[in-house]
Amino acid sequence: MDATTHSTTNWIELIHELGKNFEQRARNYDKEGTFPFNNYEELKKHKFFSAAIPLEFGGGGLSHIEMCNVIRIMAHYCSSTALAFSMHQHLIAATSWKYKHKNAGALMLQNVAKNELILISTGARDWLGSNGELKKIEGGYLLSGKKHFASQSVAGDIVVTSATYLNTSNEWQVNHFSAPMSADGISVADDWNVMGMRATGSQTIIFNDVFIPDSAIVLERPKNEFHPVWHVVLTVALPLIMAAYVGIAEKAMEIAIEKGKKYQRNTNHMPYMIGKLNNSLLSAQSQWKSMYQLTNDFDFKPSESTTLDMLTFKTNVAEATKQVVTEAMEAIGGQSFYRQNILEKLFRDVQASAFHPLPKWDQHLFTGKLLLK
């Protein structure tokens, strides 16, 4: 695929085409708890990892909204692939915002586009306090620690992370940086044995005295204090992540309607349940759309009010998508309890929506404190 083809690719049409193969493999990946390397090879071949990078850097030029919909559609075929893929894309999105508004990050975007690199986020463990510890040495730091829930860690090239550091003022701070997964001292544990999203490859990354050069540090912030960088990260990341769960909900609705048409002659309540299911799905879809409208293709000014809305929408979309899948199972009855029915897998996968930052009760507390200050 040359640059011209890349810039004119019909990405939505292409992901539907690739999705047919993803769907055929999804059940085995879930059953075995293995990472979808074949899916990633196809995504790399068609340059999906650079699809949202601006054209001037060799990317595909997709807008934030377009990438959200690519992920949503991908989830119809393999929800684990879609979720893992979204973790790379939200790092690209944050860098794209940074380039657009601060003229920074161009080198990283160029590097990803040139080499179709896969970025790993450890954001699930890097909220206000972060974890892991940096120790200062000449020319940089030594990093030791563990990062759990690192999606696609078995396939990624660069990990974007953070760790704590006791500075010269004897105060704990958090430093943000990236490191190649090939660096000495980095290993990946074989510990991703979970209920749902089993093919995301979200193994723990272990850092054992990994050298982090001074030049790699891109941000220093106080530990356990909210930093304005989160206004950017949350606003660009959450619509991409939740796109996978909206796709799951849409797939569940599709299955319920297909089965419902066959069984409505045997039950009087099927039309009622499908109608209620449609209400639940519309709630999830409309609030998710409100999320990416807030991002506005990176034309937004980071603010507390936008972050509060985004976090609230995230909780609501997570709850709504779980409700959709539950109602779809109720609509078609006991057959959905069998593992051979795709709804059983979708039910397990959609539960993971609750654990992305911020989990529901953390979000309620965080939002309430800000509103009451």
N, C-alpha and C positions, 0 to 999 in steps of 0.2 A: 504494500500500500504506500504510494508516494504521497508527497505533501498535498498535492491537488486533490487526490482521492480522499485523503484524511479530512480535508476541510469541507468536502461535499458529501460525506457519508451520511446516510439516513440511519442514525444511531438507534432510533426506536424500532425501525423495521429490522435492523440487524440483531438487536437483542432478542426480538421475538424469534428470529431464525436460530440463533445460538441456544436460546432457551429450550428448544425442543430436545437438544442433546442433554442440557442440564437436567431437565425433568426426568429423562430416562435413567440418569445416574443418581438422582437425589435419594431414592429409597435406600440404595446400598450404602451411600455415604453416611446416611443417618444410622442405619443398622450397625455399621462397623465403627462409627465414630471417627471416620478418617476424613482428611482434608480433601476438597475437590480440586486436586492439582490439574486434572484434565480441563476443568472449566476455566481455571486460571490461565492455562496455556492458550486456550482459545481467546480469552479476553486480551491477553498480551498480544497475540498474533494480530488482532484487529485494533490494537492500540487504545483499548478502553481505559487503561490507567493514565493515559495522557489526554483523554478526550476532553476534559474540562479545563485544560491548560490553554491560555490564549494562543491564537494562531501565530503571533509574532515569535513565540518561543518554541514553535514546532508542535503545538498541541492541536486538538480538534476544535477548540473554540466553543464548546458547549456552554450554555448559560447554566447558572445554578438551578433554575427551575427545570431545565431539560435534564440535567443529571439526576435531580430528584426523581423524575419520572422514569428514567432508565433503571434506577434502583427499584422503584416500585414495581415495574414490569418484570424485572429479573426475579423478584420475590415470588411471582406467580409460578415460576418454574423451579427455583431452588432458593428457599429463604435463607439458608446458611451462606450461600455464595453471595447473595445480595447484602446481607448484613456485614460480612467480612469486607466486601468491596467498599461499602459505605465508609468504613474506618479510614481507608486510604483517601477516599474522596473528600472527607471533611478536613483533612490536613492540607490537601490541595486548595480547598476553598478558603481556608484561613490565610494561606500564603497569597492567594489571588487577591483577597481583600487588602492585605498588607501592601502588595505591589500597587494596587489601584490607588490607595489613599496615602501611602508613605513612600512609594517608589523603592520598595525593598523586597527581597525574596526572588528576584529575577533569576539568579544563578541556580537556585534550587529547582525552580520550575523548568528551566532549560535542561538541567541535568536529568530530571525525571522524564521529560519528553524525549530526550536523546536516547536514553537507555531503557525506557519503559520500566522504571524502578517501582517497586512496591513499598509504600510507607506504612509503618506500624505505629498505631497510637496506643499509649498506655494510660489514656485519660481516665479510665475507670478507677485507677488508684492514684491519680494525680490532682485531686481536687485541691482545696485550700492548703491542706497540710502536706500533701505528697508523702512519699516514703522512700527508703533507701538513703544512703549517706555518702556524701562526697568528702574526701580528705585532700587538703591542698598539698601539692608537691611542686617541684620546679616545672614550670611550663604548662601546668594544668592541674588536674585532680585525678584521684583514684575513686571509682564508683563501686560500691558494693550494695546489694539489695536484691529484692525480688519484685517483679511486677506481674500480678495476676490478671486474668481476663484480657490478655494481649492478643486480640483477634488477628488471624493470619500470621501469627508469629512464626509458624513453621515454613512460611513461604516468602516472607518479606525480606527486603534488602537493607532498609534503614529504619531504626527505631527512633521515634520522636518522643522524648520523655522528660522527666525532671527528677530531682532528688534534693534532699535537705543538706544544708551546709552551715556549720557553726563558724560564723565569720570572725574577723579580728576584733570586733566589738563584743564578742561573746554572745551574739544574738543569732538565733536560728533563722535562716532564710531558705528560700527555695530557688534553685537555679534550673533554668530550662535549656535543653540542648538536644542534639541528635547524635547518633552513633551508628556506624555500619554494623550489621549483624555478624559480619565476618571478623570483628575485632577480637583480639585475645581476651579471654575471660568471660565471653558471653556464651551462654548455653540455653537450651530450651527444654523444660521439663515435659515429661509425657504424663500430664495430669489432667487433661481435659476429658473427664468422664462425667457427663452431665445429663440432665433430663431432656433438654431441647437445644436447638441450634447446635447440634452435636458435630456438624461438619465445618464450623467456623475456624477450627484450629486455634482456639483461644488459650493456648498453653501459657504457663508461667515462664517469663524470661528471667534468667538468673544472671546477675552481674557479680563477678568476683574480681575485684581490683582492676576494673576496666579503665584504661587511661582515657580521660576526656580533656582535650587540649583547651586552653583558655579561649582560643578563637571559636570554639564550638558553642560557648555560652551566649545565648541570644536574649535572655531575660533573667534578671535577679529581682526577687520580690520577697516581702516579709512572709514568714510562715503563718498559716492559719488566718490570714487576712485576705479579704476579697480584693483582687487586683483588676483594673479596667480591662486587661487582656481577655478576661472571661466574657466580657460583653461582646467581644468579637467572636470568640470561639463558640460560645453557646448559640449565638445568632446564626452562624453559618453551618454549624455541625448538626444541630438537632433535627432540622427538616430532612437532611440526608439520611440520618440514622432511622428516623421514624418512618421514612418512605418504605423501608423493608416490611414494617409491620402493617402499614396500610395495604401493601401488596398481598400480605398473608390474609388480611380480612376480606379483600376483594375475591381472592381465590376461594375462601370459605363460602362466601355468598354465591359464587358461581356453582360450586358443588351442591349447595343446598337447593338452588333453583333447579338444577338438572335432576336431582333425585326427587325433589318435590313434585315436579311435573309427572313423574311416574307413580307417585304414591298418593296424590291428592284425591283420587277416586275412592280411596280406602279410609280417608280421614276428613272430618269436617274442619279441623283446625289448621290445616296446612296453609291456606291463603292468609289466615291471620298471622301465623308465625313468620311467613315470608315477608309480609308487610311490615311487621315489627322489626325484622332483621334488616330490612332496607332502611328504616329509620336509624338504626344503630350504625350502619355502615355510612350513611350520609353524615352523621355526626362526626365520625372519625375522619372522613375525607375532607369535610369542610374546615375542620379545625386544623388539619394538616396543611391544607392550602393556605390558611391564615398564617401558618408558620413560615412557609417559603415566601409569602408576600411581605412579611416583615423583613426578610433578608433582602428582598428587592434587587436580586442579581448584584449584590455587594454595594448597592447605592444606598447605604444607610449610615447614620452616625451612631456609634456605640452609645448606649444609654441604659440607665437603670430600669426605666419603664419598659423598654424593649426586652431586656433580659427577663424581667418579671413575667411579661406576657409569654415569652418563649418557653420558659420553664413550666408555666401553668398549662399552656397548650400541650407540652410534651406529656405531662401527667394525664391530661384529659384524653389525648389520642391513645396513650397506652391502655387506659381503662376501657375506652370505646372499642379498640381492636380486640381486646380480650373478650369483651362482651359479644362482639360479632361472631367470633369463632365458637363461643359457648352456645349462643343461640342457634347457630347453624347445626351444631351437634344435636341440640334438642329437637330441631325441626325434623331431622331425618332419623332420629331415634337410636336404638341400641346398636345398629350396625356401625355407627361412628365410633364405637368403643373398641372395635377390632383394629389391630395394627395394620391390617391390609387396606384399611380405608385411610386415604390421605388426610382426612380431617383429624385423625388421631395425632398425626405428626404436626399438623398446623397448630393444634391445641397446645402441644408441648413447646413448639417454637415461639408462639406468641407470648408465652409467660415471661420470656426474657426481656420483654419491653419494659418491665417494671424496674430493672436493675441498672439501666443507663442513668447517668447523672441528669437530674437528681432523682433518686427514688422518691416515691410519693410522699412519705412522711417527712423526709428531709426537705422536699420542695415546699410543703405546707409551712414548715417551721421557718425556712429561709425567707419565703415570701411574706409571711406574717410579721417577722421581725423588721423587715425593711418597710413594710407599710405602716408599722406602729412607731417607727423611730421619730 
